[in-house]
Amino acid sequence: MNPGELGPDLLETLAKERGADPQHQLWQNALTAHLVDTVALDRRRALAVDRSMSHRLDAWSVTNQKRSGRCWLFAGLNLVRPGAARQMGLKDFEFSQNHLLFWDKLEKANHWLEAVITLADRDVDDRTVAHLMASPTEDGGQWNMFVALVRKHGLVPQSVMPETASSGATHQLNLRLAAVLRQAARDLRAAAAAGDDLEQLRQRKTETVDVVHRMLSLHLGTPPERFTWQWTDKDDVFHREPETTPQEFAARWVDLPLDDYVCVVHDPRPSSPVGRTFTVEHLGNVVGAPPVVYLNVDVAQIKTWAQEAIVGGEPVWFGCDVDQMHHGDSGSWDAELFDYDGVYGTRTDLDKADRLLHGATAMTHAMLLTGVDVVDGRARRWRVENSWGDEKGDKGFWTMTDGWFDEYVFETAVRRDALPPDLRAALDSEPIVLPAWDPMGALARDV
């Protein structure tokens, strides 16, 4: 028998242990008939979700990203749309998510191809190159990437550039874009090896960008250069604005100072000191935009700033690991919602830092905090505007326990002036550069 091999004696022992354990048969009966989340669910907690909040901001309907990874775009637009609706005298209003999707895809393709050119002298199995090749055109993003798109390409109402079949189900579009981009990467690397200079490589890149633009236009429609916006407000008064550009429209109706927000994260790994800024290699979408930079702080500070923002009347964009300890039917997240250890007869005790270090967690989804229940000055649960439609939770608004926030929330967008002076000063420090594959470079893209 080879060293390390599972031998017949061990396999026989394991089988006998299973057969001698009466609890094993009970759990086996349950798990062969039902999925583990159904069996491990603490139904007392799931059925007793208290949705009442001492502070609640939302009085609008939720949105639906459908089968796409645009959550971060939806969360960003959900942050700014209440102010636009208020100014227009509308009860509800939506910016076009498809408009930003088009520009994000095009900008990401250009950003990715620039990285391919930069790394053209490395072997294709170099870890950074391999990381880029694994995902040339995913839907996901980060707060800074949302701001970069709005600043460069502006916004339009949803009716001006409505959803399409491909915007609501991006998988096939992404496959076709990835095929074009990977072929372009092969050709760019070959041209660099043959001696093409940077100008020649960028000319080749532009030819691929043209193909990507054509594909996006076919799938998503063509973004307008100018448009006329007219609407009837809740008092039945008709309005018509002069013809405008998307950039002018965003400047006119977005009443939040997006450039004043910074991204704060909770990264408890020993290698990530609190009070320092971080960036991730090759992370971004718009070439020439400010880099994606995080400020690492303790999660208690993040919760304090989020609570203060909501109490002050402003929702909070945040990113989390959405699939952990969540229950769709009740629309809730609770760190004690499932007893997997009880089912399997084991003990798992990875903390947040260990989960990051060992690939067990990362930011996967972005949403909006729209409420908080405060008792004796401290939050005990949170109200969340999701972008998964209105069928679950409270018409699409979910409830999160404060304990879940501690374990699975990774970042929020915070106004710079909410930070104490020492952390504001830290924002100006040279960021620590993390490798492209670091989990803090994960993009919010859960469907």
Secondary structure as UniProt FT lines:
FT   TURN            3..4
FT   HELIX           8..19
FT   HELIX           22..33
FT   HELIX           36..40
FT   HELIX           43..47
FT   STRAND          55..56
FT   HELIX           71..88
FT   HELIX           97..118
FT   TURN            119..121
FT   TURN            124..125
FT   HELIX           127..134
FT   HELIX           143..153
FT   TURN            158..160
FT   TURN            165..167
FT   HELIX           171..193
FT   TURN            194..195
FT   HELIX           198..220
FT   STRAND          230..232
FT   TURN            234..235
FT   STRAND          238..240
FT   HELIX           246..253
FT   HELIX           258..260
FT   STRAND          261..265
FT   TURN            270..271
FT   TURN            274..275
FT   STRAND          277..280
FT   TURN            281..282
FT   TURN            287..288
FT   STRAND          293..296
FT   HELIX           299..311
FT   TURN            312..313
FT   STRAND          316..320
FT   TURN            322..325
FT   STRAND          326..327
FT   TURN            328..331
FT   STRAND          332..333
FT   TURN            335..336
FT   HELIX           340..344
FT   HELIX           352..357
FT   TURN            358..359
FT   STRAND          365..375
FT   TURN            376..377
FT   STRAND          378..385
FT   TURN            395..396
FT   STRAND          397..401
FT   HELIX           402..408
FT   STRAND          409..415
FT   HELIX           416..418
FT   HELIX           421..426
FT   TURN            427..428
FT   STRAND          432..434
FT   TURN            436..437
FT   HELIX           439..441
//
